[in-house]
Amino acid sequence: MKKLLFILLVVPFHLMAQEAPGSVQFWETLKNHCGKSYEGQIASGGKEGDGFTGEKLIMHVRACNDNEIRIPFFVGDDKSRTWVLTMNADNLILLKHDHRLKDGSEDAVTQYGGLSPNTGLPGIQFFPADQFTADLIGYASNNVWWITVDESSFTYNLRRIGTDRLFSVKFDLTKEVETPGAPWGSED
């Protein structure tokens, strides 16, 4: 009887006290920034002539729903890049890079990325290159992207394993900036 009473009283509280998976907490943190834009700086990997160095870098957490978050990444006047995060039924997150031309059509190199191998931690998610990426961009088959987020910053990072290639941009989430308009390929 004592064992049954213990199970009926204690186990439900234990189950309720368990935290949501890291990916779900990460997702909710990002959703708190929906509609907001932030300026960033290259933290690693920038060099003259790379198309990023010296440009104004802005991310806009543009659209959020239960299973998709779209984050355009503006580089100066270039509005071609959007990071698309999709949450699946197993609480794994897929990162895709949606690249568009000025007329809104898809770039030849687009929709590459990868799926998180596990639910990760609340402040960081990893995305190793998937097979689609390896087929589309052979040299990127060993790419690993990761995104970090906390109360004060968001970072987007890329490491090409086995090479010196590292790129990281850090955004200050404590200071909202004006959104530079819609990304290329957007209806509005």
N, CA, C and O of each residue as an XYZ file, in Angstrom:
752
protein
N       0.822     -1.198      0.000
C       0.000      0.000      0.000
C       0.864      1.259      0.000
O       0.576      2.209     -0.728
N       1.933      1.269      0.823
C       2.814      2.436      0.861
C       3.469      2.666     -0.499
O       3.641      3.802     -0.941
N       3.830      1.561     -1.149
C       4.474      1.668     -2.461
C       3.501      2.277     -3.472
O       3.887      3.148     -4.252
N       2.267      1.835     -3.467
C       1.252      2.358     -4.362
C       1.007      3.839     -4.088
O       0.901      4.631     -5.024
N       0.916      4.215     -2.830
C       0.719      5.607     -2.452
C       1.895      6.463     -2.940
O       1.701      7.568     -3.445
N       3.096      5.944     -2.783
C       4.295      6.649     -3.253
C       4.210      6.890     -4.764
O       4.458      7.996     -5.243
N       3.860      5.846     -5.496
C       3.766      5.955     -6.961
C       2.704      6.972     -7.354
O       2.935      7.793     -8.242
N       1.568      6.930     -6.720
C       0.473      7.837     -7.060
C       0.765      9.292     -6.702
O       0.300     10.200     -7.391
N       1.525      9.522     -5.640
C       1.779     10.892     -5.187
C       3.091     11.477     -5.689
O       3.126     12.643     -6.083
N       4.146     10.717     -5.686
C       5.472     11.254     -5.976
C       5.821     11.211     -7.464
O       6.370     12.176     -7.996
N       5.516     10.122     -8.128
C       5.919      9.974     -9.529
C       5.339     11.087    -10.417
O       6.082     11.646    -11.224
N       4.052     11.433    -10.308
C       3.551     12.524    -11.160
C       4.300     13.843    -10.950
O       4.537     14.573    -11.913
N       4.671     14.158     -9.716
C       5.417     15.396     -9.464
C       6.807     15.317    -10.071
O       7.322     16.309    -10.588
N       7.411     14.146    -10.009
C       8.734     13.948    -10.610
C       8.661     14.154    -12.123
O       9.527     14.801    -12.711
N       7.625     13.602    -12.742
C       7.476     13.752    -14.190
C       7.217     15.201    -14.573
O       7.723     15.674    -15.591
N       6.439     15.905    -13.772
C       6.151     17.311    -14.065
C       7.401     18.172    -13.902
O       7.545     19.188    -14.582
N       8.295     17.779    -13.018
C       9.486     18.573    -12.748
C      10.547     18.426    -13.832
O      11.470     19.238    -13.911
N      10.423     17.394    -14.669
C      11.410     17.213    -15.728
C      11.318     18.365    -16.712
O      10.228     18.801    -17.083
N      12.464     18.845    -17.122
C      12.502     19.960    -18.057
C      12.223     19.495    -19.477
O      12.402     18.324    -19.810
N      11.788     20.418    -20.294
C      11.609     20.140    -21.713
C      12.977     19.861    -22.330
O      13.992     20.314    -21.802
N      13.018     19.127    -23.432
C      14.299     18.876    -24.101
C      14.998     20.189    -24.450
O      14.350     21.220    -24.629
N      16.325     20.139    -24.543
C      17.115     21.332    -24.861
C      16.645     22.028    -26.124
O      16.595     23.257    -26.175
N      16.297     21.252    -27.148
C      15.861     21.850    -28.409
C      14.571     22.651    -28.237
O      14.400     23.691    -28.872
N      13.671     22.178    -27.389
C      12.404     22.879    -27.155
C      12.666     24.184    -26.402
O      12.062     25.210    -26.714
N      13.550     24.152    -25.427
C      13.905     25.375    -24.700
C      14.598     26.369    -25.638
O      14.313     27.566    -25.594
N      15.497     25.880    -26.477
C      16.180     26.701    -27.484
C      15.146     27.370    -28.385
O      15.209     28.573    -28.637
N      14.204     26.581    -28.859
C      13.140     27.056    -29.757
C      12.330     28.174    -29.107
O      12.062     29.201    -29.731
N      11.948     27.970    -27.867
C      11.146     28.972    -27.161
C      11.939     30.269    -26.953
O      11.378     31.362    -27.038
N      13.226     30.148    -26.684
C      14.064     31.348    -26.541
C      14.085     32.128    -27.849
O      13.951     33.352    -27.846
N      14.251     31.429    -28.963
C      14.242     32.116    -30.264
C      12.888     32.771    -30.534
O      12.825     33.906    -31.007
N      11.819     32.057    -30.234
C      10.483     32.606    -30.488
C      10.236     33.893    -29.692
O       9.438     34.729    -30.115
N      10.900     34.062    -28.561
C      10.762     35.308    -27.788
C      11.254     36.526    -28.557
O      10.923     37.659    -28.207
N      12.040     36.298    -29.601
C      12.598     37.400    -30.391
C      11.860     37.594    -31.714
O      12.287     38.392    -32.549
N      10.780     36.886    -31.907
C      10.065     36.975    -33.174
C       9.627     38.414    -33.452
O       9.098     39.110    -32.585
N       9.871     38.827    -34.694
C       9.527     40.180    -35.124
C      10.620     41.193    -34.860
O      10.494     42.349    -35.266
N      11.686     40.795    -34.194
C      12.744     41.736    -33.818
C      13.989     41.537    -34.692
O      14.242     40.445    -35.201
N      14.748     42.609    -34.850
C      15.990     42.595    -35.620
C      17.144     43.052    -34.750
O      16.984     43.874    -33.849
N      18.332     42.487    -35.050
C      19.528     42.781    -34.252
C      20.739     42.882    -35.168
O      20.839     42.190    -36.181
N      21.659     43.767    -34.780
C      22.896     43.925    -35.552
C      23.969     43.000    -34.994
O      24.020     42.719    -33.796
N      24.815     42.541    -35.893
C      25.875     41.631    -35.493
C      27.237     42.067    -35.978
O      27.372     42.998    -36.772
N      28.244     41.372    -35.482
C      29.642     41.587    -35.849
C      30.284     40.238    -36.116
O      29.935     39.240    -35.485
N      31.216     40.211    -37.044
C      31.961     38.977    -37.281
C      32.833     38.722    -36.058
O      33.603     39.586    -35.637
N      32.702     37.525    -35.495
C      33.477     37.154    -34.317
C      34.719     36.347    -34.702
O      35.739     36.409    -34.015
N      34.634     35.595    -35.795
C      35.763     34.794    -36.285
C      35.613     34.566    -37.781
O      34.501     34.461    -38.298
N      36.734     34.493    -38.459
C      36.741     34.082    -39.855
C      36.547     35.164    -40.882
O      36.517     34.877    -42.078
N      36.414     36.396    -40.452
C      36.253     37.474    -41.416
C      37.575     37.874    -42.032
O      38.614     37.875    -41.373
N      37.517     38.215    -43.309
C      38.705     38.733    -43.979
C      38.276     39.644    -45.115
O      37.191     39.490    -45.676
N      39.117     40.568    -45.437
C      38.836     41.547    -46.502
C      38.444     40.825    -47.788
O      39.115     39.886    -48.215
N      37.344     41.277    -48.399
C      36.901     40.710    -49.666
C      36.013     39.479    -49.542
O      35.660     38.875    -50.555
N      35.644     39.096    -48.322
C      34.822     37.898    -48.146
C      33.328     38.162    -48.353
O      32.525     37.230    -48.317
N      32.952     39.432    -48.569
C      31.549     39.781    -48.751
C      30.815     40.101    -47.463
O      29.681     40.579    -47.500
N      31.445     39.845    -46.321
C      30.845     40.113    -45.023
C      31.566     41.229    -44.273
O      30.938     42.102    -43.674
N      32.892     41.183    -44.317
C      33.707     42.152    -43.586
C      33.429     43.564    -44.101
O      33.455     43.823    -45.304
N      33.164     44.462    -43.163
C      32.888     45.851    -43.511
C      31.438     46.130    -43.851
O      31.071     47.285    -44.062
N      30.607     45.105    -43.909
C      29.181     45.276    -44.217
C      28.369     45.314    -42.922
O      28.774     44.756    -41.902
N      27.224     45.977    -42.984
C      26.296     45.960    -41.853
C      25.615     44.594    -41.849
O      25.059     44.174    -42.864
N      25.657     43.902    -40.714
C      25.095     42.556    -40.587
C      23.882     42.604    -39.659
O      23.997     42.993    -38.497
N      22.724     42.208    -40.176
C      21.484     42.247    -39.391
C      20.741     40.926    -39.550
O      20.602     40.402    -40.655
N      20.271     40.404    -38.433
C      19.372     39.250    -38.459
C      17.986     39.720    -38.051
O      17.847     40.611    -37.214
N      16.962     39.119    -38.645
C      15.577     39.468    -38.327
C      14.819     38.169    -38.053
O      14.624     37.366    -38.965
N      14.396     37.959    -36.827
C      13.595     36.778    -36.497
C      12.190     37.093    -37.025
O      11.328     37.594    -36.302
N      12.000     36.789    -38.276
C      10.868     37.284    -39.049
C       9.562     36.519    -38.830
O       8.507     37.125    -38.641
N       9.636     35.204    -38.856
C       8.415     34.401    -38.787
C       8.629     33.223    -37.844
O       9.631     32.513    -37.932
N       7.678     33.031    -36.948
C       7.778     31.949    -35.973
C       6.434     31.244    -35.879
O       5.387     31.880    -35.754
N       6.482     29.921    -35.941
C       5.293     29.144    -35.614
C       5.736     27.896    -34.867
O       6.899     27.794    -34.478
N       4.856     26.969    -34.664
C       5.185     25.805    -33.839
C       6.320     24.959    -34.402
O       7.069     24.348    -33.640
N       6.461     24.914    -35.733
C       7.508     24.051    -36.281
C       8.446     24.726    -37.273
O       9.259     24.046    -37.899
N       8.357     26.048    -37.436
C       9.300     26.735    -38.334
C       9.606     28.150    -37.833
O       8.715     28.897    -37.429
N      10.887     28.484    -37.876
C      11.347     29.853    -37.587
C      12.202     30.287    -38.765
O      13.133     29.581    -39.154
N      11.890     31.448    -39.336
C      12.640     31.987    -40.471
C      13.389     33.234    -40.009
O      12.805     34.159    -39.445
N      14.714     33.236    -40.266
C      15.569     34.339    -39.826
C      16.369     34.854    -41.020
O      17.427     34.310    -41.334
N      15.875     35.900    -41.691
C      16.697     36.505    -42.737
C      17.979     37.084    -42.144
O      17.982     37.644    -41.048
N      19.061     36.933    -42.895
C      20.381     37.452    -42.516
C      20.800     38.417    -43.610
O      21.171     38.008    -44.711
N      20.736     39.715    -43.288
C      21.055     40.766    -44.248
C      22.528     41.142    -44.139
O      23.041     41.385    -43.047
N      23.192     41.186    -45.277
C      24.605     41.563    -45.351
C      24.677     42.804    -46.230
O      24.658     42.706    -47.457
N      24.761     43.978    -45.594
C      24.679     45.224    -46.363
C      23.334     45.286    -47.063
O      22.291     45.124    -46.428
N      23.351     45.521    -48.386
C      22.119     45.574    -49.180
C      21.701     44.204    -49.697
O      20.670     44.081    -50.358
N      22.478     43.189    -49.408
C      22.201     41.828    -49.873
C      21.168     41.181    -48.951
O      21.424     40.958    -47.768
N      19.995     40.883    -49.517
C      18.893     40.281    -48.745
C      18.604     38.864    -49.231
O      17.459     38.412    -49.223
N      19.662     38.170    -49.655
C      19.494     36.863    -50.292
C      19.418     35.687    -49.332
O      18.998     34.603    -49.736
N      19.811     35.862    -48.074
C      19.976     34.730    -47.162
C      18.889     34.677    -46.085
O      18.558     35.688    -45.466
N      18.343     33.482    -45.878
C      17.422     33.245    -44.759
C      17.776     31.911    -44.136
O      17.872     30.895    -44.825
N      17.968     31.923    -42.828
C      18.144     30.684    -42.087
C      16.756     30.166    -41.745
O      15.945     30.888    -41.166
N      16.483     28.920    -42.103
C      15.184     28.318    -41.843
C      15.389     27.159    -40.867
O      16.083     26.189    -41.172
N      14.781     27.277    -39.706
C      14.848     26.234    -38.683
C      13.490     25.542    -38.628
O      12.453     26.198    -38.531
N      13.506     24.210    -38.693
C      12.273     23.431    -38.657
C      12.386     22.388    -37.557
O      13.346     21.618    -37.516
N      11.401     22.368    -36.666
C      11.351     21.396    -35.564
C      10.524     20.197    -36.019
O       9.400     20.358    -36.497
N      11.088     18.980    -35.869
C      10.325     17.794    -36.251
C       9.642     17.169    -35.033
O       9.773     17.668    -33.916
N       8.922     16.087    -35.257
C       8.139     15.441    -34.197
C       9.011     14.853    -33.091
O       8.524     14.625    -31.983
N      10.293     14.603    -33.372
C      11.221     14.061    -32.373
C      11.987     15.161    -31.639
O      12.945     14.875    -30.920
N      11.571     16.419    -31.814
C      12.219     17.587    -31.206
C      13.646     17.783    -31.707
O      14.488     18.335    -30.999
N      13.913     17.331    -32.929
C      15.188     17.611    -33.580
C      14.966     18.792    -34.507
O      13.882     18.956    -35.068
N      15.996     19.614    -34.667
C      15.866     20.827    -35.462
C      16.678     20.690    -36.753
O      17.838     20.276    -36.732
N      16.054     21.040    -37.861
C      16.698     21.057    -39.172
C      17.049     22.505    -39.508
O      16.194     23.388    -39.434
N      18.305     22.744    -39.876
C      18.740     24.062    -40.345
C      18.904     23.995    -41.857
O      19.617     23.128    -42.362
N      18.260     24.886    -42.576
C      18.443     25.013    -44.014
C      18.784     26.464    -44.327
O      18.358     27.381    -43.625
N      19.551     26.658    -45.382
C      19.933     27.984    -45.863
C      19.145     28.241    -47.142
O      19.398     27.613    -48.171
N      18.193     29.163    -47.075
C      17.363     29.526    -48.220
C      18.019     30.727    -48.885
O      17.982     31.834    -48.348
N      18.622     30.513    -50.053
C      19.299     31.583    -50.783
C      18.464     31.968    -52.001
O      18.043     31.110    -52.777
N      18.233     33.275    -52.155
C      17.394     33.805    -53.244
C      18.147     34.841    -54.063
O      19.060     35.508    -53.577
N      17.740     34.954    -55.312
C      18.236     36.019    -56.181
C      17.344     37.243    -55.985
O      16.286     37.153    -55.362
N      17.779     38.397    -56.525
C      16.996     39.633    -56.341
C      15.567     39.502    -56.840
O      14.659     40.123    -56.288
N      15.354     38.691    -57.890
C      14.001     38.524    -58.429
C      13.148     37.559    -57.603
O      11.991     37.309    -57.938
N      13.718     37.020    -56.528
C      12.976     36.132    -55.640
C      13.119     34.662    -55.967
O      12.718     33.814    -55.169
N      13.679     34.336    -57.121
C      13.858     32.927    -57.471
C      14.993     32.318    -56.653
O      15.861     33.024    -56.140
N      14.966     30.986    -56.544
C      16.000     30.296    -55.763
C      17.350     30.380    -56.460
O      17.452     30.243    -57.679
N      18.378     30.607    -55.659
C      19.754     30.538    -56.128
C      20.052     29.088    -56.485
O      19.377     28.183    -55.995
N      21.047     28.854    -57.327
C      21.441     27.489    -57.684
C      21.948     26.727    -56.458
O      21.789     25.509    -56.373
N      22.558     27.444    -55.509
C      23.049     26.823    -54.277
C      22.150     27.296    -53.139
O      22.313     28.398    -52.615
N      21.204     26.445    -52.770
C      20.228     26.778    -51.742
C      19.718     25.509    -51.062
O      19.924     24.398    -51.551
N      19.061     25.695    -49.942
C      18.436     24.615    -49.167
C      19.439     23.615    -48.595
O      19.082     22.476    -48.293
N      20.672     24.033    -48.450
C      21.672     23.165    -47.821
C      21.633     23.366    -46.312
O      21.119     24.377    -45.832
N      22.171     22.411    -45.562
C      22.186     22.487    -44.104
C      22.272     21.109    -43.491
O      22.926     20.217    -44.031
N      21.604     20.937    -42.351
C      21.657     19.653    -41.682
C      20.704     19.575    -40.505
O      20.155     20.579    -40.052
N      20.522     18.352    -40.021
C      19.623     18.054    -38.915
C      20.425     17.847    -37.644
O      21.457     17.176    -37.653
N      19.946     18.427    -36.546
C      20.619     18.208    -35.263
C      20.587     16.710    -34.948
O      19.557     16.063    -35.139
N      21.700     16.155    -34.468
C      21.745     14.713    -34.204
C      21.055     14.307    -32.903
O      20.799     13.124    -32.677
N      20.753     15.286    -32.049
C      20.070     15.025    -30.782
C      19.391     16.325    -30.359
O      19.464     17.322    -31.076
N      18.739     16.322    -29.216
C      18.000     17.524    -28.794
C      18.900     18.619    -28.233
O      18.424     19.722    -27.966
N      20.185     18.342    -28.048
C      21.126     19.381    -27.656
C      20.826     20.019    -26.319
O      20.168     19.437    -25.456
N      21.319     21.214    -26.177
C      21.170     21.979    -24.940
C      20.323     23.221    -25.202
O      20.182     23.634    -26.353
N      19.757     23.825    -24.155
C      18.907     24.998    -24.348
C      19.601     26.175    -25.036
O      18.944     26.974    -25.703
N      20.916     26.290    -24.880
C      21.623     27.440    -25.435
C      22.418     27.168    -26.690
O      23.051     28.077    -27.227
N      22.402     25.911    -27.183
C      23.210     25.599    -28.369
C      22.634     24.395    -29.112
O      22.207     23.413    -28.504
N      22.634     24.496    -30.437
C      22.205     23.401    -31.303
C      23.236     23.234    -32.421
O      23.721     24.218    -32.979
N      23.567     21.976    -32.745
C      24.540     21.643    -33.785
C      23.850     21.028    -34.992
O      22.850     20.322    -34.859
N      24.402     21.308    -36.185
C      23.805     20.831    -37.428
C      24.901     20.350    -38.385
O      25.440     21.156    -39.143
N      25.242     19.058    -38.367
C      26.213     18.555    -39.341
C      25.564     18.493    -40.729
O      24.364     18.252    -40.853
N      26.371     18.713    -41.761
C      25.868     18.713    -43.136
C      25.145     17.409    -43.449
O      25.606     16.326    -43.090
N      24.004     17.530    -44.123
C      23.236     16.351    -44.519
C      23.651     15.885    -45.911
O      24.505     16.498    -46.551
N      23.044     14.801    -46.372
C      23.412     14.235    -47.666
C      23.079     15.182    -48.807
O      23.828     15.258    -49.781
N      21.958     15.913    -48.703
C      21.604     16.881    -49.734
C      22.730     17.905    -49.907
O      23.097     18.253    -51.029
N      23.270     18.380    -48.785
C      24.369     19.344    -48.816
C      25.599     18.735    -49.467
O      26.234     19.370    -50.309
N      25.942     17.507    -49.084
C      27.115     16.829    -49.648
C      26.976     16.658    -51.156
O      27.957     16.791    -51.889
N      25.767     16.365    -51.623
C      25.533     16.203    -53.063
C      25.568     17.543    -53.790
O      26.054     17.624    -54.918
N      25.054     18.596    -53.149
C      24.978     19.925    -53.767
C      26.323     20.638    -53.774
O      26.713     21.234    -54.778
N      27.029     20.575    -52.650
C      28.298     21.290    -52.463
C      29.285     20.292    -51.865
O      29.411     20.199    -50.644
N      29.973     19.561    -52.704
C      30.852     18.493    -52.236
C      31.817     18.917    -51.142
O      32.002     18.199    -50.159
N      32.441     20.095    -51.312
C      33.426     20.552    -50.322
C      32.795     20.890    -48.974
O      33.506     21.042    -47.981
N      31.467     21.009    -48.928
C      30.780     21.348    -47.673
C      30.247     20.104    -46.957
O      29.533     20.223    -45.962
N      30.584     18.927    -47.451
C      30.055     17.702    -46.838
C      30.531     17.515    -45.402
O      29.912     16.776    -44.635
N      31.625     18.177    -45.034
C      32.115     18.080    -43.662
C      31.851     19.366    -42.867
O      32.519     19.629    -41.867
N      30.877     20.162    -43.314
C      30.475     21.357    -42.568
C      29.700     20.981    -41.310
O      28.923     20.027    -41.300
N      29.927     21.740    -40.271
C      29.086     21.688    -39.078
C      28.716     23.128    -38.745
O      29.583     23.983    -38.568
N      27.418     23.378    -38.665
C      26.919     24.685    -38.241
C      26.442     24.547    -36.807
O      26.032     23.465    -36.386
N      26.493     25.628    -36.060
C      25.867     25.648    -34.745
C      25.375     27.050    -34.461
O      25.935     28.047    -34.918
N      24.320     27.084    -33.700
C      23.703     28.353    -33.294
C      23.644     28.355    -31.776
O      23.253     27.367    -31.154
N      24.040     29.483    -31.188
C      23.895     29.657    -29.750
C      22.924     30.807    -29.501
O      22.817     31.735    -30.304
N      22.222     30.727    -28.377
C      21.326     31.817    -28.006
C      21.199     31.847    -26.490
O      21.073     30.811    -25.836
N      21.237     33.065    -25.945
C      20.961     33.287    -24.529
C      20.273     34.640    -24.416
O      19.812     35.178    -25.423
N      20.196     35.195    -23.230
C      19.467     36.463    -23.041
C      20.119     37.629    -23.769
O      19.430     38.583    -24.128
N      21.421     37.578    -23.996
C      22.106     38.749    -24.546
C      22.675     38.566    -25.943
O      23.004     39.558    -26.592
N      22.804     37.330    -26.435
C      23.418     37.168    -27.755
C      22.904     35.939    -28.506
O      22.378     34.990    -27.925
N      23.082     36.008    -29.812
C      22.783     34.928    -30.750
C      24.021     34.810    -31.622
O      24.507     35.817    -32.137
N      24.538     33.608    -31.798
C      25.648     33.428    -32.730
C      25.285     32.386    -33.766
O      24.623     31.389    -33.477
N      25.741     32.648    -34.989
C      25.654     31.697    -36.095
C      27.091     31.342    -36.425
O      27.934     32.222    -36.598
N      27.368     30.044    -36.510
C      28.742     29.583    -36.653
C      28.843     28.481    -37.699
O      27.913     27.696    -37.884
N      29.983     28.434    -38.378
C      30.276     27.388    -39.348
C      31.718     26.944    -39.167
O      32.627     27.769    -39.084
N      31.919     25.639    -39.108
C      33.263     25.052    -39.091
C      33.288     23.985    -40.179
O      32.420     23.113    -40.223
N      34.284     24.055    -41.055
C      34.499     22.987    -42.031
C      35.547     22.066    -41.431
O      36.740     22.370    -41.450
N      35.092     20.939    -40.899
C      35.957     19.993    -40.189
C      37.084     19.533    -41.117
O      36.857     19.215    -42.284
N      38.302     19.507    -40.570
C      39.463     19.082    -41.338
C      40.155     20.208    -42.080
O      41.145     19.988    -42.779
N      39.624     21.431    -41.926
C      40.234     22.601    -42.566
C      40.333     23.726    -41.528
O      39.912     23.576    -40.381
N      40.893     24.840    -41.961
C      40.961     26.018    -41.107
C      39.700     26.876    -41.198
O      39.604     27.897    -40.517
N      38.740     26.483    -42.020
C      37.542     27.291    -42.258
C      36.697     27.393    -41.002
O      36.187     26.394    -40.495
N      36.558     28.610    -40.511
C      35.696     28.922    -39.376
C      35.073     30.281    -39.647
O      35.768     31.230    -40.009
N      33.773     30.369    -39.471
C      33.069     31.640    -39.607
C      32.085     31.746    -38.462
O      31.362     30.796    -38.165
N      32.058     32.908    -37.815
C      31.150     33.135    -36.696
C      30.714     34.593    -36.694
O      31.534     35.501    -36.830
N      29.414     34.803    -36.539
C      28.885     36.155    -36.403
C      28.021     36.190    -35.146
O      27.206     35.300    -34.905
N      28.220     37.239    -34.354
C      27.532     37.368    -33.070
C      26.618     38.590    -33.106
O      27.026     39.681    -33.504
N      25.368     38.380    -32.679
C      24.356     39.431    -32.670
C      24.032     39.814    -31.232
O      23.903     38.956    -30.359
N      23.904     41.110    -31.003
C      23.578     41.649    -29.682
C      22.065     41.692    -29.517
O      21.395     42.525    -30.127
N      21.525     40.797    -28.696
C      20.075     40.712    -28.492
C      19.553     41.724    -27.480
O      18.359     41.733    -27.179
N      20.424     42.574    -26.954
C      19.976     43.577    -25.990
C      19.595     44.883    -26.669
O      19.033     45.771    -26.028
N      19.899     45.014    -27.979
C      19.624     46.259    -28.692
C      18.936     45.974    -30.015
O      19.570     45.538    -30.976
N      17.637     46.223    -30.056
C      16.906     46.055    -31.314
C      17.315     47.143    -32.303
O      17.641     48.266    -31.917
N      17.292     46.785    -33.587
C      17.565     47.738    -34.657
C      16.411     47.698    -35.642
O      15.571     46.799    -35.597
N      16.379     48.681    -36.531
C      15.341     48.746    -37.545
C      15.526     47.609    -38.547
O      16.643     47.316    -38.975
N      14.416     46.978    -38.911
C      14.455     45.899    -39.899
C      14.664     46.496    -41.287
O      13.974     47.446    -41.659
N      15.618     45.944    -42.067
C      15.902     46.510    -43.386
C      14.906     46.127    -44.478
O      15.252     46.202    -45.657
N      13.709     45.727    -44.141
C      12.722     45.337    -45.143
C      12.648     43.833    -45.271
O      13.199     43.088    -44.461
N      11.947     43.404    -46.322
C      11.733     41.972    -46.540
C      12.921     41.350    -47.269
O      13.579     42.011    -48.073
N      13.193     40.074    -46.986
C      14.232     39.382    -47.739
C      13.775     39.131    -49.176
O      12.577     39.117    -49.461
N      14.723     38.936    -50.062
C      14.388     38.621    -51.460
C      13.564     37.337    -51.500
O      13.876     36.368    -50.808
N      12.525     37.337    -52.305
C      11.664     36.168    -52.430
C      10.476     36.187    -51.499
O       9.667     35.259    -51.507
N      10.356     37.229    -50.694
C       9.231     37.354    -49.766
C       8.077     38.039    -50.468
O       8.271     38.868    -51.358
N       6.895     37.687    -50.062
C       5.702     38.296    -50.653
C       5.482     39.732    -50.197
O       4.924     40.541    -50.939
N       5.925     40.058    -48.957
C       5.663     41.407    -48.423
C       6.927     42.204    -48.267
O       6.881     43.354    -47.832
